[in-house]
């Protein structure tokens, strides 16, 4: 299932901002009894400030450097559901830092749904600031969709709750996970 038919030691949920990665990751971690690691939270803890402050101080380059360092730190931990930010999967070389016993799942979402879901916390997504984020969402999603397509599994989150998405993923991966003793 990981391409090389290896048992799965970690899962990574990818997809655009607002796809529900963190909510699904938390639920899926609970279902599997695995640790959920949200990469942006790791970065914020290390930097001792919020993602939007990192963007303001260090620009996107500084944030991407921190994203890479955080990925390296956790890359080989087993039994982890990792939820990185929406740009992570499109950064050259970054997904490959995780071992080949990693399975990726693309949570698909439409640009309209992204804008609707993110309207509750405007200002927290530095790449989408501005009064009309829809054109930026469309452009960024278009740039990234070829990367997201590389994921091992995909699920449309449009009309599904995080509970339904996590249950679907559990059903697909459960038979292929590393055993508790390994
Ligand atoms: C980003 C997505 C954000 C966060 C940062 C950059 C992106 O995470 O990592 O603002 O490049 O799409 P979410 O996808 O969790 O919103």
Backbone and ligand atoms as CSV (ligand in chain L), in Angstrom:
chain,resi,resn,atom,element,x,y,z
A,1,UNK,N,N,0.817,-1.223,0.000
A,1,UNK,CA,C,0.000,0.000,0.000
A,1,UNK,C,C,0.846,1.267,0.000
A,2,UNK,N,N,2.095,1.142,0.469
A,2,UNK,CA,C,2.973,2.308,0.457
A,2,UNK,C,C,3.753,2.371,-0.850
A,3,UNK,N,N,3.309,1.654,-1.851
A,3,UNK,CA,C,4.045,1.597,-3.115
A,3,UNK,C,C,4.916,0.362,-3.105
A,4,UNK,N,N,5.753,0.238,-2.086
A,4,UNK,CA,C,6.633,-0.927,-1.974
A,4,UNK,C,C,5.978,-2.049,-1.193
A,5,UNK,N,N,4.654,-1.963,-0.941
A,5,UNK,CA,C,3.922,-2.987,-0.177
A,5,UNK,C,C,4.502,-3.183,1.221
A,6,UNK,N,N,5.088,-2.161,1.790
A,6,UNK,CA,C,5.582,-2.263,3.162
A,6,UNK,C,C,4.446,-2.008,4.126
A,7,UNK,N,N,4.583,-2.527,5.348
A,7,UNK,CA,C,3.604,-2.181,6.375
A,7,UNK,C,C,3.719,-0.680,6.650
A,8,UNK,N,N,2.594,-0.074,6.943
A,8,UNK,CA,C,2.564,1.385,7.134
A,8,UNK,C,C,2.966,1.734,8.570
A,9,UNK,N,N,3.990,2.585,8.702
A,9,UNK,CA,C,4.462,2.996,10.031
A,9,UNK,C,C,3.997,4.397,10.385
A,10,UNK,N,N,3.625,5.169,9.373
A,10,UNK,CA,C,3.086,6.511,9.653
A,10,UNK,C,C,2.188,6.960,8.500
A,11,UNK,N,N,1.276,7.841,8.844
A,11,UNK,CA,C,0.340,8.390,7.845
A,11,UNK,C,C,0.560,9.890,7.772
A,12,UNK,N,N,0.463,10.437,6.574
A,12,UNK,CA,C,0.529,11.889,6.451
A,12,UNK,C,C,-0.690,12.351,5.660
A,13,UNK,N,N,-1.410,13.300,6.239
A,13,UNK,CA,C,-2.614,13.840,5.594
A,13,UNK,C,C,-2.239,15.134,4.892
A,14,UNK,N,N,-2.469,15.168,3.576
A,14,UNK,CA,C,-2.091,16.348,2.816
A,14,UNK,C,C,-3.334,16.947,2.169
A,15,UNK,N,N,-3.186,18.168,1.680
A,15,UNK,CA,C,-4.317,18.836,1.051
A,15,UNK,C,C,-4.320,20.304,1.426
A,16,UNK,N,N,-5.178,21.046,0.756
A,16,UNK,CA,C,-5.173,22.501,0.880
A,16,UNK,C,C,-5.605,22.957,2.272
A,17,UNK,N,N,-5.269,24.214,2.592
A,17,UNK,CA,C,-5.767,24.835,3.821
A,17,UNK,C,C,-7.282,24.661,3.880
A,18,UNK,N,N,-7.803,24.334,5.043
A,18,UNK,CA,C,-9.257,24.209,5.171
A,18,UNK,C,C,-9.789,22.847,4.763
A,19,UNK,N,N,-8.924,21.913,4.388
A,19,UNK,CA,C,-9.404,20.574,4.001
A,19,UNK,C,C,-9.803,19.754,5.221
A,20,UNK,N,N,-9.379,20.202,6.405
A,20,UNK,CA,C,-9.740,19.484,7.631
A,20,UNK,C,C,-8.640,18.545,8.117
A,21,UNK,N,N,-7.414,18.773,7.664
A,21,UNK,CA,C,-6.307,17.862,7.992
A,21,UNK,C,C,-6.135,17.681,9.500
A,22,UNK,N,N,-6.106,18.799,10.237
A,22,UNK,CA,C,-5.830,18.698,11.676
A,22,UNK,C,C,-6.968,17.994,12.416
A,23,UNK,N,N,-8.230,18.331,12.090
A,23,UNK,CA,C,-9.362,17.673,12.760
A,23,UNK,C,C,-9.372,16.183,12.457
A,24,UNK,N,N,-9.180,15.839,11.177
A,24,UNK,CA,C,-9.199,14.420,10.795
A,24,UNK,C,C,-8.007,13.708,11.444
A,25,UNK,N,N,-6.859,14.376,11.465
A,25,UNK,CA,C,-5.656,13.766,12.043
A,25,UNK,C,C,-5.839,13.420,13.507
A,26,UNK,N,N,-6.481,14.322,14.235
A,26,UNK,CA,C,-6.712,14.087,15.665
A,26,UNK,C,C,-7.629,12.879,15.855
A,27,UNK,N,N,-8.717,12.843,15.090
A,27,UNK,CA,C,-9.683,11.728,15.201
A,27,UNK,C,C,-9.044,10.406,14.778
A,28,UNK,N,N,-8.270,10.454,13.707
A,28,UNK,CA,C,-7.645,9.239,13.192
A,28,UNK,C,C,-6.604,8.710,14.185
A,29,UNK,N,N,-5.851,9.629,14.781
A,29,UNK,CA,C,-4.885,9.221,15.806
A,29,UNK,C,C,-5.595,8.485,16.937
A,30,UNK,N,N,-6.732,9.021,17.374
A,30,UNK,CA,C,-7.511,8.372,18.445
A,30,UNK,C,C,-7.981,6.990,18.013
A,31,UNK,N,N,-8.493,6.896,16.785
A,31,UNK,CA,C,-9.009,5.609,16.299
A,31,UNK,C,C,-7.929,4.538,16.261
A,32,UNK,N,N,-6.728,4.951,15.820
A,32,UNK,CA,C,-5.658,3.964,15.630
A,32,UNK,C,C,-4.832,3.759,16.889
A,33,UNK,N,N,-4.996,4.663,17.866
A,33,UNK,CA,C,-4.121,4.630,19.040
A,33,UNK,C,C,-2.718,5.098,18.683
A,34,UNK,N,N,-2.623,5.936,17.658
A,34,UNK,CA,C,-1.353,6.501,17.220
A,34,UNK,C,C,-1.277,7.959,17.660
A,35,UNK,N,N,-0.030,8.473,17.689
A,35,UNK,CA,C,0.160,9.869,18.065
A,35,UNK,C,C,-0.164,10.775,16.878
A,36,UNK,N,N,-0.899,11.834,17.144
A,36,UNK,CA,C,-1.153,12.827,16.096
A,36,UNK,C,C,-0.166,13.981,16.271
A,37,UNK,N,N,0.595,14.259,15.230
A,37,UNK,CA,C,1.509,15.414,15.288
A,37,UNK,C,C,1.087,16.412,14.224
A,38,UNK,N,N,0.740,17.617,14.670
A,38,UNK,CA,C,0.413,18.698,13.749
A,38,UNK,C,C,1.702,19.500,13.529
A,39,UNK,N,N,2.191,19.509,12.296
A,39,UNK,CA,C,3.520,20.088,12.038
A,39,UNK,C,C,3.561,21.584,12.336
A,40,UNK,N,N,2.486,22.308,12.000
A,40,UNK,CA,C,2.482,23.748,12.293
A,40,UNK,C,C,2.552,24.011,13.804
A,41,UNK,N,N,1.908,23.148,14.585
A,41,UNK,CA,C,2.002,23.325,16.049
A,41,UNK,C,C,3.424,23.077,16.530
A,42,UNK,N,N,4.090,22.079,15.930
A,42,UNK,CA,C,5.495,21.810,16.266
A,42,UNK,C,C,6.361,23.036,15.954
A,43,UNK,N,N,6.112,23.610,14.777
A,43,UNK,CA,C,6.903,24.776,14.343
A,43,UNK,C,C,6.661,25.951,15.303
A,44,UNK,N,N,5.398,26.144,15.680
A,44,UNK,CA,C,5.066,27.256,16.583
A,44,UNK,C,C,5.726,27.059,17.952
A,45,UNK,N,N,5.735,25.805,18.416
A,45,UNK,CA,C,6.350,25.525,19.723
A,45,UNK,C,C,7.842,25.844,19.679
A,46,UNK,N,N,8.495,25.391,18.620
A,46,UNK,CA,C,9.933,25.599,18.464
A,46,UNK,C,C,10.260,27.095,18.330
A,47,UNK,N,N,9.441,27.800,17.548
A,47,UNK,CA,C,9.701,29.228,17.286
A,47,UNK,C,C,9.173,30.119,18.412
A,48,UNK,N,N,8.348,29.539,19.269
A,48,UNK,CA,C,7.692,30.297,20.352
A,48,UNK,C,C,6.889,31.478,19.804
A,49,UNK,N,N,6.289,31.294,18.644
A,49,UNK,CA,C,5.345,32.298,18.136
A,49,UNK,C,C,4.450,31.669,17.070
A,50,UNK,N,N,3.407,32.390,16.688
A,50,UNK,CA,C,2.399,31.853,15.763
A,50,UNK,C,C,2.919,31.869,14.318
A,51,UNK,N,N,2.329,30.976,13.502
A,51,UNK,CA,C,2.744,30.867,12.090
A,51,UNK,C,C,2.687,32.230,11.384
A,52,UNK,N,N,1.603,32.981,11.615
A,52,UNK,CA,C,1.505,34.264,10.895
A,52,UNK,C,C,2.591,35.240,11.341
A,53,UNK,N,N,3.082,35.090,12.589
A,53,UNK,CA,C,4.192,35.945,13.034
A,53,UNK,C,C,5.507,35.512,12.368
A,54,UNK,N,N,5.667,34.207,12.183
A,54,UNK,CA,C,6.870,33.717,11.489
A,54,UNK,C,C,6.897,34.279,10.065
A,55,UNK,N,N,5.742,34.230,9.385
A,55,UNK,CA,C,5.674,34.788,8.024
A,55,UNK,C,C,6.018,36.283,8.045
A,56,UNK,N,N,5.498,37.011,9.056
A,56,UNK,CA,C,5.738,38.458,9.107
A,56,UNK,C,C,7.214,38.753,9.360
A,57,UNK,N,N,7.857,37.952,10.211
A,57,UNK,CA,C,9.255,38.231,10.579
A,57,UNK,C,C,10.261,37.671,9.597
A,58,UNK,N,N,9.980,36.438,9.104
A,58,UNK,CA,C,11.011,35.716,8.342
A,58,UNK,C,C,10.605,35.436,6.903
A,59,UNK,N,N,9.370,35.847,6.559
A,59,UNK,CA,C,8.878,35.591,5.204
A,59,UNK,C,C,8.558,34.121,4.990
A,60,UNK,N,N,8.054,33.809,3.790
A,60,UNK,CA,C,7.715,32.407,3.506
A,60,UNK,C,C,8.967,31.532,3.515
A,61,UNK,N,N,10.109,32.083,3.070
A,61,UNK,CA,C,11.342,31.271,3.054
A,61,UNK,C,C,11.705,30.791,4.453
A,62,UNK,N,N,11.570,31.711,5.427
A,62,UNK,CA,C,11.886,31.343,6.812
A,62,UNK,C,C,10.945,30.260,7.303
A,63,UNK,N,N,9.663,30.400,6.963
A,63,UNK,CA,C,8.690,29.386,7.376
A,63,UNK,C,C,9.016,28.043,6.735
A,64,UNK,N,N,9.355,28.024,5.439
A,64,UNK,CA,C,9.648,26.749,4.752
A,64,UNK,C,C,10.903,26.097,5.340
A,65,UNK,N,N,11.882,26.917,5.743
A,65,UNK,CA,C,13.088,26.363,6.374
A,65,UNK,C,C,12.703,25.673,7.693
A,66,UNK,N,N,11.871,26.327,8.461
A,66,UNK,CA,C,11.424,25.744,9.732
A,66,UNK,C,C,10.595,24.483,9.503
A,67,UNK,N,N,9.801,24.496,8.438
A,67,UNK,CA,C,8.960,23.334,8.098
A,67,UNK,C,C,9.864,22.121,7.798
A,68,UNK,N,N,10.946,22.382,7.069
A,68,UNK,CA,C,11.879,21.303,6.716
A,68,UNK,C,C,12.571,20.757,7.967
A,69,UNK,N,N,13.016,21.683,8.836
A,69,UNK,CA,C,13.702,21.243,10.066
A,69,UNK,C,C,12.757,20.422,10.938
A,70,UNK,N,N,11.513,20.883,11.072
A,70,UNK,CA,C,10.540,20.163,11.908
A,70,UNK,C,C,10.264,18.776,11.320
A,71,UNK,N,N,10.187,18.693,9.989
A,71,UNK,CA,C,9.946,17.391,9.342
A,71,UNK,C,C,11.101,16.445,9.651
A,72,UNK,N,N,12.331,16.957,9.543
A,72,UNK,CA,C,13.509,16.110,9.835
A,72,UNK,C,C,13.447,15.560,11.252
A,73,UNK,N,N,13.010,16.414,12.188
A,73,UNK,CA,C,13.005,16.001,13.600
A,73,UNK,C,C,12.065,14.827,13.854
A,74,UNK,N,N,10.958,14.770,13.109
A,74,UNK,CA,C,9.968,13.732,13.422
A,74,UNK,C,C,9.902,12.625,12.356
A,75,UNK,N,N,10.782,12.732,11.341
A,75,UNK,CA,C,10.634,11.909,10.131
A,75,UNK,C,C,10.590,10.405,10.376
A,76,UNK,N,N,11.283,9.926,11.391
A,76,UNK,CA,C,11.365,8.465,11.520
A,76,UNK,C,C,10.566,7.905,12.696
A,77,UNK,N,N,9.754,8.748,13.319
A,77,UNK,CA,C,8.930,8.247,14.422
A,77,UNK,C,C,7.872,7.290,13.879
A,78,UNK,N,N,7.671,6.137,14.528
A,78,UNK,CA,C,6.618,5.229,14.078
A,78,UNK,C,C,5.280,5.550,14.742
A,79,UNK,N,N,4.195,5.014,14.171
A,79,UNK,CA,C,2.839,5.132,14.706
A,79,UNK,C,C,2.430,6.592,14.903
A,80,UNK,N,N,2.601,7.343,13.834
A,80,UNK,CA,C,2.286,8.767,13.882
A,80,UNK,C,C,1.326,9.103,12.739
A,81,UNK,N,N,0.322,9.926,13.057
A,81,UNK,CA,C,-0.486,10.564,12.018
A,81,UNK,C,C,0.008,12.005,11.944
A,82,UNK,N,N,0.634,12.344,10.839
A,82,UNK,CA,C,1.225,13.674,10.693
A,82,UNK,C,C,0.307,14.560,9.853
A,83,UNK,N,N,0.046,15.769,10.346
A,83,UNK,CA,C,-0.718,16.726,9.540
A,83,UNK,C,C,0.128,17.990,9.345
A,84,UNK,N,N,0.761,18.103,8.183
A,84,UNK,CA,C,1.523,19.315,7.874
A,84,UNK,C,C,0.604,20.374,7.275
A,85,UNK,N,N,1.135,21.577,7.075
A,85,UNK,CA,C,0.359,22.635,6.433
A,85,UNK,C,C,0.125,22.321,4.955
A,86,UNK,N,N,-0.748,23.103,4.346
A,86,UNK,CA,C,-1.186,22.828,2.972
A,86,UNK,C,C,-0.099,22.905,1.910
A,87,UNK,N,N,1.007,23.599,2.191
A,87,UNK,CA,C,2.050,23.734,1.177
A,87,UNK,C,C,3.116,22.661,1.252
A,88,UNK,N,N,3.109,21.918,2.341
A,88,UNK,CA,C,4.188,20.963,2.640
A,88,UNK,C,C,4.421,19.942,1.530
A,89,UNK,N,N,3.346,19.352,1.029
A,89,UNK,CA,C,3.481,18.244,0.062
A,89,UNK,C,C,4.037,18.738,-1.274
A,90,UNK,N,N,3.961,20.039,-1.516
A,90,UNK,CA,C,4.421,20.595,-2.796
A,90,UNK,C,C,5.854,21.130,-2.698
A,91,UNK,N,N,6.477,21.008,-1.515
A,91,UNK,CA,C,7.859,21.498,-1.376
A,91,UNK,C,C,8.823,20.410,-1.846
A,92,UNK,N,N,9.661,20.709,-2.852
A,92,UNK,CA,C,10.538,19.678,-3.401
A,92,UNK,C,C,11.375,18.992,-2.320
A,93,UNK,N,N,11.351,17.672,-2.328
A,93,UNK,CA,C,12.192,16.895,-1.424
A,93,UNK,C,C,11.635,16.711,-0.024
A,94,UNK,N,N,10.609,17.441,0.319
A,94,UNK,CA,C,10.129,17.403,1.704
A,94,UNK,C,C,9.396,16.092,2.044
A,95,UNK,N,N,8.406,15.680,1.246
A,95,UNK,CA,C,7.737,14.410,1.582
A,95,UNK,C,C,8.707,13.236,1.614
A,96,UNK,N,N,9.753,13.294,0.778
A,96,UNK,CA,C,10.713,12.175,0.710
A,96,UNK,C,C,11.534,12.055,1.988
A,97,UNK,N,N,11.513,13.093,2.848
A,97,UNK,CA,C,12.234,12.982,4.123
A,97,UNK,C,C,11.596,11.926,5.021
A,98,UNK,N,N,10.296,11.689,4.841
A,98,UNK,CA,C,9.621,10.656,5.632
A,98,UNK,C,C,9.982,9.297,5.032
A,99,UNK,N,N,10.071,8.291,5.873
A,99,UNK,CA,C,10.464,6.972,5.383
A,99,UNK,C,C,9.483,6.428,4.348
A,100,UNK,N,N,9.921,5.403,3.613
A,100,UNK,CA,C,9.049,4.824,2.573
A,100,UNK,C,C,7.912,4.005,3.183
A,101,UNK,N,N,7.961,3.825,4.486
A,101,UNK,CA,C,6.858,3.147,5.168
A,101,UNK,C,C,5.782,4.156,5.599
A,102,UNK,N,N,5.719,5.261,4.854
A,102,UNK,CA,C,4.717,6.307,5.120
A,102,UNK,C,C,3.637,6.243,4.042
A,103,UNK,N,N,2.387,6.368,4.429
A,103,UNK,CA,C,1.298,6.423,3.451
A,103,UNK,C,C,0.689,7.830,3.465
A,104,UNK,N,N,0.516,8.399,2.289
A,104,UNK,CA,C,-0.053,9.748,2.206
A,104,UNK,C,C,-1.508,9.686,1.754
A,105,UNK,N,N,-2.314,10.555,2.331
A,105,UNK,CA,C,-3.733,10.624,1.979
A,105,UNK,C,C,-4.069,12.082,1.647
A,106,UNK,N,N,-4.629,12.287,0.469
A,106,UNK,CA,C,-5.020,13.637,0.034
A,106,UNK,C,C,-6.471,13.894,0.417
A,107,UNK,N,N,-6.691,14.896,1.249
A,107,UNK,CA,C,-8.049,15.321,1.584
A,107,UNK,C,C,-8.435,16.417,0.582
A,108,UNK,N,N,-9.307,16.061,-0.342
A,108,UNK,CA,C,-9.686,17.003,-1.412
A,108,UNK,C,C,-10.764,17.967,-0.943
A,109,UNK,N,N,-10.667,19.189,-1.423
A,109,UNK,CA,C,-11.658,20.207,-1.074
A,109,UNK,C,C,-11.713,21.230,-2.217
A,110,UNK,N,N,-12.881,21.819,-2.439
A,110,UNK,CA,C,-13.007,22.807,-3.524
A,110,UNK,C,C,-12.574,24.191,-3.013
A,111,UNK,N,N,-12.172,25.086,-3.939
A,111,UNK,CA,C,-11.786,26.446,-3.538
A,111,UNK,C,C,-12.903,27.162,-2.781
A,112,UNK,N,N,-14.158,26.963,-3.221
A,112,UNK,CA,C,-15.293,27.643,-2.561
A,112,UNK,C,C,-15.417,27.177,-1.113
A,113,UNK,N,N,-15.262,25.884,-0.900
A,113,UNK,CA,C,-15.372,25.334,0.454
A,113,UNK,C,C,-14.224,25.843,1.336
A,114,UNK,N,N,-13.040,25.962,0.742
A,114,UNK,CA,C,-11.885,26.485,1.493
A,114,UNK,C,C,-12.219,27.878,2.030
A,115,UNK,N,N,-12.717,28.732,1.130
A,115,UNK,CA,C,-13.010,30.118,1.530
A,115,UNK,C,C,-14.065,30.128,2.621
A,116,UNK,N,N,-15.089,29.294,2.466
A,116,UNK,CA,C,-16.150,29.232,3.464
A,116,UNK,C,C,-15.593,28.764,4.821
A,117,UNK,N,N,-14.795,27.703,4.800
A,117,UNK,CA,C,-14.290,27.146,6.067
A,117,UNK,C,C,-13.315,28.088,6.761
A,118,UNK,N,N,-12.562,28.863,5.956
A,118,UNK,CA,C,-11.543,29.720,6.571
A,118,UNK,C,C,-12.074,31.102,6.937
A,119,UNK,N,N,-13.350,31.350,6.613
A,119,UNK,CA,C,-13.871,32.692,6.876
A,119,UNK,C,C,-13.981,32.982,8.370
A,120,UNK,N,N,-13.937,31.921,9.193
A,120,UNK,CA,C,-14.013,32.108,10.648
A,120,UNK,C,C,-12.741,32.696,11.236
A,121,UNK,N,N,-11.600,32.419,10.597
A,121,UNK,CA,C,-10.357,32.937,11.182
A,121,UNK,C,C,-9.500,33.669,10.141
A,122,UNK,N,N,-10.061,34.768,9.579
A,122,UNK,CA,C,-9.292,35.517,8.587
A,122,UNK,C,C,-8.028,36.080,9.234
A,123,UNK,N,N,-6.983,36.189,8.462
A,123,UNK,CA,C,-5.748,36.764,9.014
A,123,UNK,C,C,-4.789,35.724,9.532
A,124,UNK,N,N,-5.294,34.500,9.776
A,124,UNK,CA,C,-4.396,33.475,10.313
A,124,UNK,C,C,-3.693,32.703,9.196
A,125,UNK,N,N,-4.118,32.909,7.952
A,125,UNK,CA,C,-3.463,32.241,6.824
A,125,UNK,C,C,-2.762,33.314,5.994
A,126,UNK,N,N,-1.475,33.532,6.257
A,126,UNK,CA,C,-0.767,34.646,5.594
A,126,UNK,C,C,-0.822,34.572,4.076
A,127,UNK,N,N,-0.890,33.362,3.504
A,127,UNK,CA,C,-0.881,33.264,2.037
A,127,UNK,C,C,-2.226,33.634,1.432
A,128,UNK,N,N,-3.241,33.811,2.275
A,128,UNK,CA,C,-4.579,34.117,1.758
A,128,UNK,C,C,-5.125,35.439,2.273
A,129,UNK,N,N,-4.238,36.342,2.653
A,129,UNK,CA,C,-4.760,37.596,3.190
A,129,UNK,C,C,-5.373,38.420,2.050
A,130,UNK,N,N,-6.207,39.358,2.388
A,130,UNK,CA,C,-6.887,40.165,1.361
A,130,UNK,C,C,-8.373,39.988,1.478
A,131,UNK,N,N,-9.126,40.932,0.891
A,131,UNK,CA,C,-10.575,40.928,1.110
A,131,UNK,C,C,-11.277,39.839,0.297
A,132,UNK,N,N,-10.698,39.457,-0.855
A,132,UNK,CA,C,-11.339,38.410,-1.667
A,132,UNK,C,C,-10.334,37.284,-1.915
A,133,UNK,N,N,-10.304,36.292,-1.013
A,133,UNK,CA,C,-9.272,35.260,-1.118
A,133,UNK,C,C,-9.502,34.225,-2.223
A,134,UNK,N,N,-10.740,34.191,-2.808
A,134,UNK,CA,C,-11.054,33.107,-3.755
A,134,UNK,C,C,-10.065,32.996,-4.930
A,135,UNK,N,N,-9.696,34.121,-5.596
A,135,UNK,CA,C,-8.738,33.996,-6.700
A,135,UNK,C,C,-7.389,33.431,-6.242
A,136,UNK,N,N,-6.912,33.844,-5.048
A,136,UNK,CA,C,-5.622,33.315,-4.552
A,136,UNK,C,C,-5.738,31.837,-4.244
A,137,UNK,N,N,-6.892,31.431,-3.683
A,137,UNK,CA,C,-7.097,30.008,-3.384
A,137,UNK,C,C,-7.052,29.209,-4.677
A,138,UNK,N,N,-7.762,29.703,-5.707
A,138,UNK,CA,C,-7.806,28.980,-6.992
A,138,UNK,C,C,-6.407,28.835,-7.579
A,139,UNK,N,N,-5.649,29.928,-7.551
A,139,UNK,CA,C,-4.306,29.940,-8.148
A,139,UNK,C,C,-3.381,28.967,-7.412
A,140,UNK,N,N,-3.375,29.080,-6.087
A,140,UNK,CA,C,-2.476,28.224,-5.286
A,140,UNK,C,C,-2.839,26.749,-5.433
A,141,UNK,N,N,-4.150,26.485,-5.432
A,141,UNK,CA,C,-4.615,25.100,-5.559
A,141,UNK,C,C,-4.191,24.530,-6.915
A,142,UNK,N,N,-4.310,25.355,-7.948
A,142,UNK,CA,C,-3.897,24.923,-9.294
A,142,UNK,C,C,-2.411,24.579,-9.321
A,143,UNK,N,N,-1.610,25.425,-8.633
A,143,UNK,CA,C,-0.158,25.171,-8.582
A,143,UNK,C,C,0.161,23.865,-7.866
A,144,UNK,N,N,-0.688,23.506,-6.916
A,144,UNK,CA,C,-0.339,22.388,-6.038
A,144,UNK,C,C,-0.998,21.068,-6.398
A,145,UNK,N,N,-2.006,21.123,-7.259
A,145,UNK,CA,C,-2.822,19.931,-7.435
A,145,UNK,C,C,-2.011,18.762,-8.009
A,146,UNK,N,N,-1.009,19.073,-8.844
A,146,UNK,CA,C,-0.189,17.985,-9.411
A,146,UNK,C,C,0.561,17.262,-8.294
A,147,UNK,N,N,0.982,17.996,-7.276
A,147,UNK,CA,C,1.661,17.355,-6.135
A,147,UNK,C,C,0.673,16.519,-5.333
A,148,UNK,N,N,-0.495,17.110,-5.032
A,148,UNK,CA,C,-1.481,16.372,-4.228
A,148,UNK,C,C,-1.873,15.054,-4.910
A,149,UNK,N,N,-1.884,15.081,-6.251
A,149,UNK,CA,C,-2.253,13.856,-6.991
A,149,UNK,C,C,-1.284,12.708,-6.764
A,150,UNK,N,N,-0.089,13.030,-6.282
A,150,UNK,CA,C,0.913,11.974,-6.040
A,150,UNK,C,C,0.593,11.163,-4.773
A,151,UNK,N,N,-0.377,11.619,-3.992
A,151,UNK,CA,C,-0.683,10.921,-2.730
A,151,UNK,C,C,-1.138,9.488,-3.009
A,152,UNK,N,N,-0.924,8.607,-2.033
A,152,UNK,CA,C,-1.278,7.190,-2.206
A,152,UNK,C,C,-2.791,6.972,-2.228
A,153,UNK,N,N,-3.526,7.738,-1.430
A,153,UNK,CA,C,-4.990,7.621,-1.375
A,153,UNK,C,C,-5.573,9.017,-1.467
A,154,UNK,N,N,-6.835,9.106,-1.914
A,154,UNK,CA,C,-7.494,10.417,-1.855
A,154,UNK,C,C,-8.941,10.240,-1.430
A,155,UNK,N,N,-9.452,11.244,-0.776
A,155,UNK,CA,C,-10.860,11.233,-0.375
A,155,UNK,C,C,-11.427,12.642,-0.504
A,156,UNK,N,N,-12.618,12.726,-1.068
A,156,UNK,CA,C,-13.297,14.007,-1.212
A,156,UNK,C,C,-13.931,14.368,0.133
A,157,UNK,N,N,-13.544,15.491,0.702
A,157,UNK,CA,C,-14.056,15.881,2.027
A,157,UNK,C,C,-15.279,16.797,1.929
A,158,UNK,N,N,-15.670,17.099,0.689
A,158,UNK,CA,C,-16.685,18.127,0.444
A,158,UNK,C,C,-17.963,17.940,1.288
A,159,UNK,N,N,-18.539,16.762,1.217
A,159,UNK,CA,C,-19.792,16.537,1.965
A,159,UNK,C,C,-19.615,15.508,3.070
A,160,UNK,N,N,-18.415,15.421,3.597
A,160,UNK,CA,C,-18.170,14.453,4.671
A,160,UNK,C,C,-17.675,15.172,5.914
A,161,UNK,N,N,-18.079,14.689,7.064
A,161,UNK,CA,C,-17.600,15.261,8.318
A,161,UNK,C,C,-16.195,14.690,8.596
A,162,UNK,N,N,-15.433,15.361,9.478
A,162,UNK,CA,C,-14.121,14.806,9.860
A,162,UNK,C,C,-14.254,13.381,10.412
A,163,UNK,N,N,-15.344,13.080,11.126
A,163,UNK,CA,C,-15.560,11.720,11.659
A,163,UNK,C,C,-15.652,10.725,10.504
A,164,UNK,N,N,-16.444,11.095,9.482
A,164,UNK,CA,C,-16.609,10.186,8.332
A,164,UNK,C,C,-15.293,9.996,7.581
A,165,UNK,N,N,-14.554,11.078,7.426
A,165,UNK,CA,C,-13.279,10.981,6.697
A,165,UNK,C,C,-12.309,10.093,7.470
A,166,UNK,N,N,-12.239,10.293,8.787
A,166,UNK,CA,C,-11.281,9.495,9.568
A,166,UNK,C,C,-11.690,8.022,9.578
A,167,UNK,N,N,-13.005,7.749,9.614
A,167,UNK,CA,C,-13.472,6.351,9.598
A,167,UNK,C,C,-13.127,5.692,8.258
A,168,UNK,N,N,-13.280,6.452,7.171
A,168,UNK,CA,C,-12.956,5.914,5.834
A,168,UNK,C,C,-11.473,5.564,5.753
A,169,UNK,N,N,-10.639,6.486,6.234
A,169,UNK,CA,C,-9.188,6.231,6.162
A,169,UNK,C,C,-8.834,5.020,7.031
A,170,UNK,N,N,-9.403,4.972,8.224
A,170,UNK,CA,C,-9.104,3.832,9.108
A,170,UNK,C,C,-9.428,2.509,8.396
A,171,UNK,N,N,-10.611,2.468,7.753
A,171,UNK,CA,C,-11.025,1.250,7.057
A,171,UNK,C,C,-10.040,0.827,5.976
A,172,UNK,N,N,-9.477,1.819,5.280
A,172,UNK,CA,C,-8.545,1.502,4.192
A,172,UNK,C,C,-7.178,1.061,4.707
A,173,UNK,N,N,-6.721,1.671,5.796
A,173,UNK,CA,C,-5.318,1.420,6.188
A,173,UNK,C,C,-5.153,0.340,7.263
A,174,UNK,N,N,-6.176,0.138,8.074
A,174,UNK,CA,C,-6.065,-0.745,9.255
A,174,UNK,C,C,-5.363,-2.084,8.956
A,175,UNK,N,N,-5.730,-2.789,7.856
A,175,UNK,CA,C,-5.098,-4.089,7.633
A,175,UNK,C,C,-3.615,-3.992,7.244
A,176,UNK,N,N,-3.137,-2.813,6.978
A,176,UNK,CA,C,-1.780,-2.678,6.434
A,176,UNK,C,C,-0.804,-2.010,7.412
A,177,UNK,N,N,-1.224,-1.813,8.653
A,177,UNK,CA,C,-0.375,-1.082,9.610
A,177,UNK,C,C,0.687,-1.987,10.217
A,178,UNK,N,N,1.798,-1.392,10.653
A,178,UNK,CA,C,2.809,-2.174,11.374
A,178,UNK,C,C,2.179,-2.706,12.652
A,179,UNK,N,N,2.667,-3.846,13.102
A,179,UNK,CA,C,2.077,-4.424,14.308
A,179,UNK,C,C,2.552,-3.638,15.527
A,180,UNK,N,N,1.811,-3.742,16.619
A,180,UNK,CA,C,2.141,-2.982,17.823
A,180,UNK,C,C,3.512,-3.334,18.369
A,181,UNK,N,N,3.955,-4.566,18.115
A,181,UNK,CA,C,5.230,-5.002,18.702
A,181,UNK,C,C,6.433,-4.597,17.855
A,182,UNK,N,N,6.197,-4.189,16.586
A,182,UNK,CA,C,7.367,-3.899,15.737
A,182,UNK,C,C,7.861,-2.471,15.954
L,1,LIG,C1,C,0.112,26.977,4.359
L,1,LIG,C2,C,-0.878,26.363,5.084
L,1,LIG,C3,C,-1.031,26.576,6.536
L,1,LIG,C4,C,0.306,26.979,7.166
L,1,LIG,C5,C,0.906,28.143,6.450
L,1,LIG,C6,C,1.162,27.857,4.958
L,1,LIG,C7,C,0.184,26.731,2.892
L,1,LIG,O1,O,-1.506,25.371,7.159
L,1,LIG,O2,O,1.194,25.896,7.133
L,1,LIG,O3,O,0.047,29.245,6.589
L,1,LIG,O4,O,1.238,26.992,2.280
L,1,LIG,O5,O,-0.823,26.226,2.335
L,1,LIG,P1,P,-3.005,24.771,6.980
L,1,LIG,O6,O,-3.043,24.002,5.693
L,1,LIG,O7,O,-3.162,23.876,8.160
L,1,LIG,O8,O,-3.933,25.923,7.000
